[in-house]
Amino acid sequence: MNRTFAESVNEALSLAMDIDQKVVAYGLGISDPKAIFGTTLGLEEKYGKDRVFDMPVSENALTGVAVGMAIGGYKSILTHQRLDFSIVSMDQIVNSAAKWFYMFGGRTPIPIVIRMIIGRGWGQGPTHAQALHSWFAHIPGLKVVMPSNAYDAKGLLLESIFDPNPVIFLEHRWLHNSIGIVPNGDYRVPIDKSKIVSKGSDITIVSLSIMTPVAMTVNKILAEKNISLEVIDLISIRPIDWDTIFSSVKKTGKLMVLDISHPRASVASDIIANTSSRLFKFLKEAPVSICLPDHCIPTSYSLTEDFYPSVSKVMEEVLKLAKIQTSNVIFNETNKHDIPGDWFKGPF
């Protein structure tokens, strides 16, 4: 059945709450009319205010509540309307949620899912459009996932909710209205496995979140020029499925990583460093990363136009890596750079 990414998240939440009466969902705006891009629509009416509820604006306290409930045997799904808002709860995430299982000898699981909305749009600027996923990927004790499509959004969220470890679940707001084929009922997508979404032989492209659809668009265009790309959707950035990446790079000899964060200490730089150190003899060219500029995210429409990686930018870099003249391939962007389509209405 065709479903949007947002509908898939909503269905996963509902299924989890049906499966286990100790699953609760809460967070800022979870019961607002727009229901966080529709992802929590109807849950409060179906499960009641004891299991689905809004909270005061105190992100550190919200996360502390989740840790306490986990210790008491409940599974919390905490939602932040933006990743940026979670920054004030880093102490609870890093020093409590991520450490509890280890510090107490593995006797107390901490089954928490923290949903964070990431991505750009409407000039939200440096404090409302950050993608700080590499922060969380640095922390032992956390799992960090970034689905790129509706199918994975549902299966990965269900897998995360019933994982005994705290999981950071990152949703790019531009993906919420994307549509995919999603089965009915319960199914799970493993947290520790990436997916080869397109097989190829010339260049390995490793992408995450919104960059996977970008990579697949480039792949479709360049396939007509007999350029064969192997596109790997990371899905999980902690843990990273190194086996899939290494196997692909051994085959192609060329690596490009598409990220949505700044380049320093990024997921992209980690993948390139590890691949280069372990597979140096297999590499035919120096690996390439495409990230945001190493600069605060601007607010103005004119400044953001060239700030974010586009299909055109990725294609240009792929052609360079393939040593093909860029003038031979032309692609015109159709959407405005700060919105994915006309359906994109309002920041929440």
Secondary structure by P-SEA (a helix, b strand, c coil): ccccaaaaaaaaaaaaaaacccbbbbccccccccccccccccccccccccccccccccaaaaaaaaaaaaaabbbbbcccccccccccccccccccccccccccccccccbbbbbbbbbbcccccccccccaaaaaaacccbbbbbbccaaaaaaaaaaaaacccccccccccccccccccccccbbbbbccccccccccccbbbbbccaaaaaaaaaaaaaccccccccccccccccccaaaaaaaaaaaccbbbbbbcccccccaaaaaaaaaaacccccccccbbbbbcccccccccccccccccccaaaaaaaaaaaaccccccbbbbbccccccccccccccc
